[in-house]
Amino acid sequence: MRAELSAAAHDLSLPSQHRLTDQQRALVGDIFAKLVTAIELGIHQHLAQALPAVGAGGTPIAPQRLESAGVLREAPLLRLIMRRAEEHRLALVAADRAFDAAADGNLLEALARHQDEELARRAVAHVVAEARRRDRLREPLLSGDDLPEWLAWRLHWQVAAALRAHLLSTPGGAGPEIERGLEAAVRRAMAERREGQAGNARAIRVAARLDELGGLDDEFLMRALLQGQLALFAAGLGVRARLGADAVWQAILDRGGHSLLVLLRAIGMPGAMVAHMVEFLGASRPLAGPPSAQRSLLAAYDAIERAAAEALVRRWQLDPGFREAIDDLDEAGRR
């Protein structure tokens, strides 16, 4: 009871715009559980091949153990899971509200049938990658391929540690044998990672080729967003602004909207298109602000000087570690 009260007090202390809704919490938890379960099944399969006595395994045990250990609260992993949840939610909003005009047609179909064979090939590969990011019920998935390598290694070891604790607690568990087997199983599972096969990586390839052909324009970005193709929208922004995926997604997920405005101003997005994007994103927020908030954002966009926006985006282009070091020194200088 004390833990529940502490968690509730922490949640209530946050401003409403920073709290997750019950639906968001459930979706984040579901994505985490499915990711960990997939990793556990892969490790267990390799372990059972080397140690048949381990058995085929039953109900996954790692998701609950890792959540109880606080793994879901680790910022790098939580950031990726929340990004995937938001991407899925915006896709549903686009489908429900039918923002995209029927005359524009389906963006993915148009790309897959493009006269440029290389672009069409990359678009088809992107469609296949996107299909793997949903389960049979079309709920969102995050796979190990979507994680940076260092984070994939970390999560695999965490799952292996959970399996170790479980297996050692069963009758006949042989410590050294189980530990060596788990270590080998993790290395085999990581060797099977399909580098560059994740949805975001495929989307970036599409955007890069489209940019080479001169087609990565404002209209493309607008269609991608309004049709719920968030991976393509983020990839297009990243290619246009020469930004990495993390920086782009931080701007998209900024609930205040100001970071995205800076990014759009830096690439020269017309105010009318920005207004349409702000309308879409504002209507899609679980705790959407009043129309006056959208008007304030648009007024802020008009007030941003493009040169200032470009300078700030150049700062975002720096290595994250370098940016953090700069921010730390600037903060120390203001004390």
Beta strands, then each sheet from edge to edge (+ up, - down):
end
